[in-house]
Amino acid sequence: MNTRRAAGIIEGILEATKHRPRPFHECSPGGAALWGIPQSLGKGRGQAAAPSHPPLRTLPGPGRYPKLFPLSCPPLRNSPPRPKHMTVAFLKTHKTAGTTVQNILFRFAERHNLTVALPHPSCEHQFCYPRNFSAHFVHPATRPPHVLASHLRFDRAELERLMPPSTVYVTILREPAAMFESLFSYYNQYCPAFRRVPNASLEAFLRAPEAYYRAGEHFAMFAHNTLAYDLGGDNERSPRDDAAYLAGLIRQVEEVFSLVMIAEYFDESLVLLRRLLAWDLDDVLYAKLNARAASSRLAAIPAALARAARTWNALDAGLYDHFNATFWRHVARAGRACVEREARELREARQRLLRRCFGDEPLLRPAAQIRTKQLQPWQPSRKVDIMGYDLPGGGAGPATEACLKLAMPEVQYSNYLLRKQKRRGGARARPEPVLDNPPPRPIRVLPRGPQGP
């Protein structure tokens, strides 16, 4: 397909789907009505403006952090404070920094004693992806939930059946060329389309993707329009052949999701998220999780390769371009200087917290160098190194527990929360459902033998 022609088609679709985004309040954590969030939610948890120089808080209990900084932009006088919003569904898309967002939500839920929806063991730690999501995939000990943040394929009706009506839906997208390079590396041993490529060459695949790709094959969604698939769309549709399909998919996403974050602007996205939910900035502190070692990724994607990736993933490219533009309109309505200031303060506070938790030089380490078993990230294959953090020796107490959760990988944290919520709920009258023929999962134990081509 001609790259210039494809770009023209997508630009035309984006022009046709321009809309007025949900407005952000101007530099204020108030304004619940602007988001369609009932004012009565979360009674008893007001959010007052922070003093200009608040004292450092002590850790009141496990999983708590000190308040590291005041809010950069205090509420407007005519915007009364509103309580923190407690019901959130995060559509965790693949290879978009979603694991880091998930960890933020898991820790918030723990601090506020909220129930997190977690998968039935037959689904492992994802909701039986790549099947369409069903509420039956949720472990009964984790229902009814306040928070949902594990991988699933979006199904609006099933999620609305599971989550409370007050739920705020958010997701995250990543630039398609960078995302596809990450998918190709991470799932190279699981996706048949990738395994067929000689020498595991991304360039060879994108030179002639039809030679390797088989629609409908197991895990084929990792090799073609993965964002569209995760959002519940048909990843085999092409804007070139059906321009209306992308426009319709964009409208469906806009109807459900109050915020579509952008991975390339992660800190700004977290500032918008915390404003949407009336959270504090220290609620969205994070450690980068599930990151590949430099040796497992391309330092820079050549321009020709990036164009080929976007052409092959034209649906994803159209989604990203539209919601990237929408994202910056949200930033403008929130006050760009205000958002940038908070993002800068978030980065500075994050570095202080990482140093407190992981030493003066908090470096990401290969899994083999991480002594704390709970912090060892799962490795997708012997050809990909996933990095993580380790706790310095001798740590103990609630601060250590908070640091442990900050860097805990998805599998360990999901298992921990499930055990905790089972204990909290006690014996359940309802038996756990038995799922018929759940699909094999790509995220399993590290293969013992050498990996074939």
SULNOR-V914812 format. One line per field, one symbol per residue. ss: DSSP state (@ for helix, = for strand, . for the rest). phi: phi as a letter, one per 40 degrees, with the letter a starting at -180 (. if undefined). burial: + if it has 9 or more other C-alpha atoms within 8 Angstrom, else -. A space follows every 50 residues. Layout:
ss->???
phi->???
burial->???
This chain:
ss->..@@@@@@@@@@@@@@...............@@@@............... .....................................====......@@@ @@@@@@@@@@@....==.=.@@@........=..@@@=.@@@....==.. ..=..@@@@@@@.....======..@@@@@@@@@@@.....@@@@..@@@ .@@@@@@.@@@........@@@@..@@@@@............@@@@@@@@ @@@@@@======@@@@@@@@@@@@@@@...@@@@.......=.@@@.... ..@@@@@@@@@@.@@@@@@@@@@@@@@@@@@@@@.@@@@@@@@@@@@@@@ @@@@@@@@......==@@@...@@@.....=..=.===.........@@@ @@@@@@...@@@@@@@@@@@@@@@@......................... ...
phi->.cccccccccccccccbdaccdccccfaccgcccbgcdcccgdgbcbccc ccbcccccccidgcbcccacccbcccccbccbcccbbbbbccccfbgccc cdcdcccccccbfccbcbccdccfcbcfdccdcbcccccccbbccbbbac daccadccccccccdcccbbaabbdcccccccdcccbccbcdccccccff cccccccacccbcbdgcdgcccbafccccdcgcccccbdccaccccdccc cccccbccabcbccbccccccccccdcfcccccbcabcbgcccdcbacca cddcccccccccbcccccccccccccdcccdccchdcccccccccccccc cccccccbhcbcccbcdcccccdcbcccbcaccbbccabbcccgcagccc ccccccbccdcccccccccccccccgcbcccccbccfcccbccbccdccc ccc
burial->--+--+--++--++--+-----+++-++++++-++-+---++---++--- --------+--+++++--+++--++---++++++++++++++++++++++ -++++++++++--+++++++-++++++++--++++-+++++++-++++++ +++++--+++-+++--+++++++++++++++++++++++++++++++--+ -+-+++--+--++-----++++++++++++++--+-+++--++-+++-++ +-+---++-++++--++++++++++++++-+++++++-++-++--++--- +---++++++++++++++++++++-++-+++-++++-++++++-+++-++ ---++-+++--+--+++--+----++++++++-++++++++------+++ ++++++++++-++++-++--++----------------+-+----+---- ---
